[in-house]
Amino acid sequence: MPRVSSLQLVDRYLARNIAVPLIGTLVLAAMLLVLDKMLRLFDFVINAGGPVSVVWRMLANLLPEYFSLGIPIGLLLGIILAFRKLALSSELDAMRGIGISYARLLRVPYIFAIGLLLVNIAIVGWVDPYARYRYEGLRFELKSGALGASIKVGEFNQFGRRMTLRIDGSEQNGTRLRGIFTALDDKSGTRISATAAEGQFLSTDDPDIIIFRLKRGRLVQEGPNFATPRTLSFNSYDLPINLPATDAFRGRGGNIEKELVLPEVWSRAYGGKAPSREHELAARANLHFRLVEIAMMLMLPLLGVALAVPPKRSNSSLGIFVGIVLVVTYHKINQYAEDAGAQGRMQPELALWLPFIALVILILWMYHVLAHRPGGQPIGALEAIFTKVGKTVRKVTPKRKFKRIESTA
């Protein structure tokens, strides 16, 4: 049997410790973001009168955007938690004592980082633009009624300009309607009013016409060609309904650069394909926003290791807090820089790459302090400040006094 070296065992141990919190963070972040959006989508879909099932399709198209931010945070937290566990259990000191350097320990984190970097390139460059377009298409179809409208029981429902419908009950997922009243006007001025005990909608070969089959009811027809209204009792009556015409949804990426895939954004930004100066600026800003977000993932292993190791005789979780704040703040700065670059208030390239270079310098300094200075602790000053603040807060906070209650025999 082939022998497994100690370094390979260390790599496997690190990979296992990084993978568990990474996957957990991704799932948790996706669930939280989806739950936050799901309530608003349910409200929007119900108010628009659309089928509730479309909510899940809209949420599915939002997942790529959520994962593009969740993957870097998950990677960073996975590295921080793995190395923090090694540091608190003194395993990191033991590894360093037998000559394993931080550079060698970073091999596994960088394998994760490069793999997730490729995934994020696919998401940011291709998957998310198409998902955004499909999401906006579903919103358009809901507003225009192209997805169909839900029938509200006990209320008067308007279908287009010429039809009013009210039902008392709905069974079998809407395929059987009870207690029906409907009124339909045609262009000639004829009005048909009908009541029926049951009814159902049926499709036809013509996609613009559906049949409303009514059963056991009475129909009243009146118009300029009839001296008196005509009435009709029926057991079954098919009422043809012309569906209202809906406008076609716009093409992908017309005025929205976020719906363009990476080669299309590059062509609009530097290939002379932009229809105007404003579109060129917006494309340049969006292109460099995507690039810096992707490039930042290569610095996350260094940042994670620098923040993971607490000072000696300390088990503080400050590094986790600082890491999340840094990643989220940097993402917000990039969003502001993209908006400023698209509006022409700043040059897009400088607005997005200068914060990236500044953050890279900070991360490299933090890693250098930890890895190459004896006893170096890059967040030691922050630890000391937070410790003093905590002591001050405890002194200022009034302590509760509990009276001792003695029981008598």
C-alpha positions in Angstrom: 0.0 0.0 0.0 1.3 3.5 -0.8 2.4 5.5 2.3 0.6 8.7 3.0 2.9 11.5 4.1 2.3 13.7 7.1 1.8 16.7 4.8 -0.9 14.9 2.9 -2.7 14.1 6.1 -2.5 17.8 7.1 -3.9 18.7 3.7 -6.8 16.3 4.1 -7.4 17.6 7.6 -7.5 21.2 6.4 -9.7 20.4 3.5 -12.2 18.7 5.7 -12.2 21.6 8.2 -12.6 24.2 5.4 -15.3 22.4 3.5 -17.8 21.9 6.3 -18.2 25.6 7.3 -17.9 26.7 3.6 -20.8 24.6 2.5 -22.8 25.5 5.7 -22.3 29.2 5.1 -23.3 29.0 1.4 -26.5 27.1 2.3 -27.3 29.5 5.2 -26.6 32.6 3.2 -28.8 31.4 0.3 -31.6 30.5 2.7 -31.6 33.9 4.5 -31.5 35.9 1.2 -34.2 33.7 -0.4 -36.5 34.0 2.7 -36.0 37.8 2.7 -37.0 38.1 -0.9 -39.6 35.3 -0.9 -42.1 37.3 1.2 -41.9 40.3 -1.1 -42.3 38.2 -4.2 -45.3 36.4 -2.8 -46.9 39.8 -2.1 -46.0 41.1 -5.6 -47.3 37.9 -7.4 -50.6 37.8 -5.5 -51.2 41.5 -6.1 -50.5 41.0 -9.8 -53.0 38.2 -9.9 -50.5 35.6 -11.1 -50.0 32.0 -10.2 -48.1 31.4 -7.0 -45.9 28.8 -8.6 -44.1 31.6 -10.5 -42.5 32.7 -7.2 -40.3 29.6 -7.2 -39.2 30.4 -10.7 -38.3 33.9 -9.8 -36.4 32.8 -6.7 -34.4 30.3 -8.8 -33.4 33.1 -11.1 -32.1 35.1 -8.1 -29.9 32.4 -6.7 -26.9 33.1 -9.1 -26.8 36.7 -7.8 -26.9 35.5 -4.2 -24.2 32.9 -4.8 -21.9 35.4 -6.4 -21.7 37.1 -3.0 -22.2 34.1 -0.8 -19.2 32.1 -2.4 -16.5 34.7 -1.3 -18.0 35.0 2.2 -18.3 31.2 2.5 -14.7 30.7 1.4 -13.4 33.3 3.8 -15.4 31.9 6.8 -14.3 28.4 6.0 -10.6 29.3 6.0 -11.0 31.5 9.2 -12.8 28.8 11.1 -10.5 26.0 10.0 -7.3 27.9 11.0 -8.9 29.3 14.1 -9.6 25.8 15.3 -6.0 24.8 14.6 -4.7 27.9 16.5 -6.9 27.4 19.6 -6.1 23.7 19.9 -2.3 24.5 19.5 -2.2 22.2 16.4 -1.0 25.2 14.4 1.9 25.7 16.8 2.8 22.1 16.4 2.8 22.3 12.6 4.9 25.4 12.7 7.3 23.7 15.1 8.0 20.8 12.7 8.8 23.2 9.9 5.5 23.6 8.0 5.3 27.2 6.9 2.2 29.3 6.4 2.9 29.3 2.6 2.7 25.4 2.7 -0.5 25.5 4.7 -2.1 27.8 2.2 -1.9 25.2 -0.5 -5.4 23.7 0.3 -7.1 27.1 0.8 -5.8 28.1 -2.6 -7.1 24.9 -4.2 -10.6 25.8 -2.8 -10.1 29.5 -3.9 -9.2 28.6 -7.5 -12.0 26.1 -7.9 -14.6 28.5 -6.5 -13.0 31.3 -8.6 -13.8 29.3 -11.8 -17.3 28.7 -10.5 -17.8 32.4 -9.8 -16.5 33.4 -13.3 -19.2 31.2 -14.8 -21.8 32.7 -12.5 -20.9 36.3 -12.9 -19.9 36.1 -16.5 -22.7 33.9 -18.0 -25.2 32.4 -15.6 -26.3 35.5 -13.7 -26.9 37.8 -16.8 -29.3 35.2 -18.3 -30.9 34.7 -14.9 -31.4 38.4 -14.4 -33.1 38.6 -17.8 -35.4 35.7 -17.1 -36.3 37.3 -13.8 -37.2 40.6 -15.4 -39.1 38.7 -18.1 -41.3 37.0 -15.4 -42.0 40.4 -13.8 -43.0 41.8 -17.1 -45.3 38.8 -17.9 -46.9 39.1 -14.4 -47.7 42.8 -14.9 -49.0 42.3 -18.5 -51.0 39.2 -17.6 -49.2 36.9 -20.0 -48.8 34.3 -17.3 -52.5 34.2 -16.7 -54.4 35.7 -13.8 -55.6 34.0 -10.8 -59.3 34.1 -10.1 -60.2 35.5 -6.7 -63.1 33.7 -5.1 -66.0 35.9 -4.1 -64.7 39.0 -6.0 -65.4 40.6 -9.3 -62.4 39.8 -11.6 -61.6 41.8 -14.7 -60.2 40.1 -17.7 -59.1 42.7 -20.2 -61.6 45.5 -20.9 -64.6 43.5 -21.9 -65.1 40.7 -19.5 -66.1 40.5 -15.8 -66.2 37.3 -13.9 -67.2 36.3 -10.4 -67.2 32.8 -8.8 -68.3 31.5 -5.5 -66.0 28.5 -5.3 -63.0 26.8 -6.9 -62.2 23.1 -6.8 -59.6 20.7 -8.2 -56.9 23.3 -8.5 -59.1 25.7 -10.4 -60.3 23.3 -13.1 -63.9 23.3 -11.7 -65.6 26.5 -10.8 -68.9 26.9 -9.0 -71.5 29.6 -8.7 -70.5 31.6 -11.8 -71.6 35.1 -13.0 -70.0 36.5 -16.1 -70.6 39.6 -18.3 -69.0 40.0 -21.7 -69.2 42.9 -24.1 -68.1 42.7 -27.8 -67.1 45.4 -30.1 -70.5 45.6 -31.8 -72.2 46.7 -28.5 -73.7 43.3 -27.7 -73.6 42.3 -24.1 -73.9 38.8 -22.8 -74.6 38.1 -19.1 -74.7 34.6 -17.8 -75.0 32.6 -14.6 -74.1 29.0 -14.2 -73.8 26.4 -11.6 -70.4 25.1 -12.8 -67.8 26.0 -15.4 -64.3 25.5 -16.6 -61.8 27.0 -19.0 -60.7 25.0 -22.1 -57.9 25.7 -24.5 -58.3 25.8 -28.3 -56.1 25.4 -31.4 -56.0 29.2 -31.5 -53.6 30.5 -28.8 -55.5 33.8 -28.7 -58.9 32.3 -27.9 -60.1 30.1 -25.0 -63.5 28.5 -24.3 -65.4 29.1 -21.1 -67.7 26.1 -20.8 -70.7 26.8 -18.6 -73.1 24.2 -17.3 -76.7 24.4 -16.0 -77.3 28.1 -16.2 -79.2 31.0 -17.8 -77.9 33.5 -20.4 -79.1 37.0 -21.2 -78.2 38.6 -24.5 -78.9 42.3 -25.2 -77.7 44.8 -27.8 -78.7 47.4 -30.4 -80.1 44.7 -32.8 -82.5 43.3 -30.2 -85.7 45.0 -29.3 -85.9 43.1 -26.0 -83.2 41.1 -24.2 -83.0 37.4 -25.3 -82.8 34.8 -22.6 -81.6 31.2 -22.9 -81.6 28.3 -20.4 -78.9 25.7 -21.1 -77.3 22.6 -19.8 -74.0 23.3 -21.5 -72.9 26.5 -23.3 -69.4 27.3 -24.8 -68.5 31.0 -24.5 -65.5 31.9 -26.7 -63.2 34.5 -25.1 -60.6 36.5 -27.0 -57.5 36.8 -24.9 -56.1 40.4 -24.6 -53.0 41.0 -26.6 -49.8 41.5 -24.6 -46.6 43.4 -25.6 -43.5 41.4 -26.3 -40.7 41.6 -23.7 -37.7 43.6 -24.6 -34.5 42.1 -25.8 -31.7 41.1 -23.4 -29.2 43.7 -22.4 -30.6 46.6 -24.4 -30.1 49.3 -21.8 -29.0 47.0 -18.9 -25.3 46.0 -19.0 -25.8 43.5 -16.1 -27.8 41.3 -18.5 -24.8 41.0 -20.9 -22.3 38.1 -20.7 -18.6 39.0 -20.3 -17.7 39.0 -24.1 -20.7 41.2 -24.8 -19.8 43.6 -22.0 -16.2 43.8 -23.3 -17.4 44.5 -26.9 -19.7 47.3 -25.6 -17.0 48.7 -23.3 -13.9 48.6 -25.6 -15.0 47.2 -28.9 -17.0 50.1 -30.2 -20.4 48.3 -29.9 -21.9 50.8 -27.5 -24.8 52.8 -28.9 -23.8 55.9 -26.9 -21.2 57.3 -24.6 -23.4 56.6 -21.6 -23.7 52.9 -22.5 -19.9 52.7 -23.0 -19.3 54.1 -19.5 -21.9 51.8 -18.0 -20.3 48.8 -19.8 -16.8 49.7 -18.6 -18.0 50.2 -15.0 -19.9 46.9 -15.0 -17.0 45.0 -16.7 -14.4 46.2 -14.1 -16.9 45.6 -11.3 -17.1 41.9 -12.3 -13.4 41.6 -12.7 -12.4 43.1 -9.3 -15.0 40.9 -7.6 -13.5 37.8 -9.2 -9.9 38.9 -8.6 -10.6 39.5 -4.9 -11.2 35.8 -4.4 -7.4 35.2 -4.9 -6.7 37.3 -1.8 -9.2 35.6 0.5 -6.9 32.8 1.6 -4.3 35.3 2.8 -6.9 37.4 4.5 -8.5 34.4 6.1 -5.3 33.1 7.6 -4.3 36.6 8.8 -7.6 37.0 10.7 -7.9 33.4 11.9 -5.1 33.3 14.4 -6.0 35.2 17.7 -3.4 36.6 20.1 -1.9 34.2 22.6 -4.1 33.4 25.6 -7.1 34.7 23.7 -10.0 32.9 22.1 -11.6 36.0 20.7 -13.8 35.8 17.6 -12.9 39.3 16.4 -11.3 38.0 13.2 -14.5 36.5 12.0 -16.3 39.8 12.6 -13.6 41.8 10.9 -13.5 39.4 7.9 -17.2 39.6 7.2 -17.2 43.4 7.6 -14.3 43.8 5.2 -15.8 41.6 2.5 -19.3 43.2 2.7 -17.9 46.7 2.9 -15.6 46.2 0.0 -18.6 44.8 -2.0 -20.6 48.0 -1.2 -17.7 50.2 -2.2 -17.5 48.4 -5.5 -21.2 49.0 -6.1 -20.9 52.7 -5.4 -17.8 52.9 -7.6 -19.7 51.1 -10.4 -22.6 53.6 -10.2 -20.2 56.6 -10.1 -18.3 55.3 -13.1 -21.5 54.6 -15.1 -22.6 58.2 -14.4 -19.3 59.6 -15.5 -18.5 61.1 -12.1 -15.4 59.0 -11.9 -13.3 57.0 -14.4 -14.5 53.5 -14.1 -11.1 51.8 -14.1 -9.7 54.0 -11.4 -12.9 53.9 -9.3 -12.9 50.1 -9.1 -9.2 49.2 -9.2 -7.8 51.7 -6.7 -9.9 50.3 -3.8 -8.8 46.8 -4.9 -5.1 47.7 -4.8 -5.5 49.4 -1.4 -7.2 46.3 0.0 -4.5 44.0 -1.5 -1.8 46.0 0.1 -3.6 45.8 3.5 -4.0 42.0 3.2 -0.4 41.4 2.2 0.8 43.5 5.1 -1.5 41.5 7.5 -0.2 38.2 6.2 3.4 39.4 6.3 3.0 40.4 10.0 1.5 37.0 10.9 3.9 34.8 8.8 7.2 36.6 9.0 7.3 38.5 12.2 8.0 36.5 15.4 4.8 36.8 17.5 3.2 39.0 14.9 -0.5 39.5 15.3 -2.1 41.8 12.6 -5.3 42.4 14.5 -3.6 42.6 17.9 -4.3 46.4 18.2 -8.0 45.8 17.4 -8.1 43.1 20.0 -6.6 45.4 22.6 -9.1 48.2 21.8 -12.1 45.9 21.9 -10.9 44.4 25.2 -10.6 47.9 26.7 -14.0 48.9 25.4 -15.5 45.7 26.8 -14.1 46.4 30.2 -15.3 49.9 30.2 -18.8 48.8 29.2 -18.9 46.3 32.0 -17.8 48.9 34.5 -20.4 51.5 33.3 -23.2 48.9 33.1 -25.1 48.8 36.5 -25.0 45.4 38.1 -28.1 43.8 39.4 -28.2 43.1 43.1 -30.1 40.0 44.1 -31.4 39.7 47.6 -30.8 36.4 49.3 -34.0 34.8 50.4 -33.6 32.5 53.4 -36.2 29.9 54.1 -37.2 29.2 57.7 -37.9 25.8 58.9 
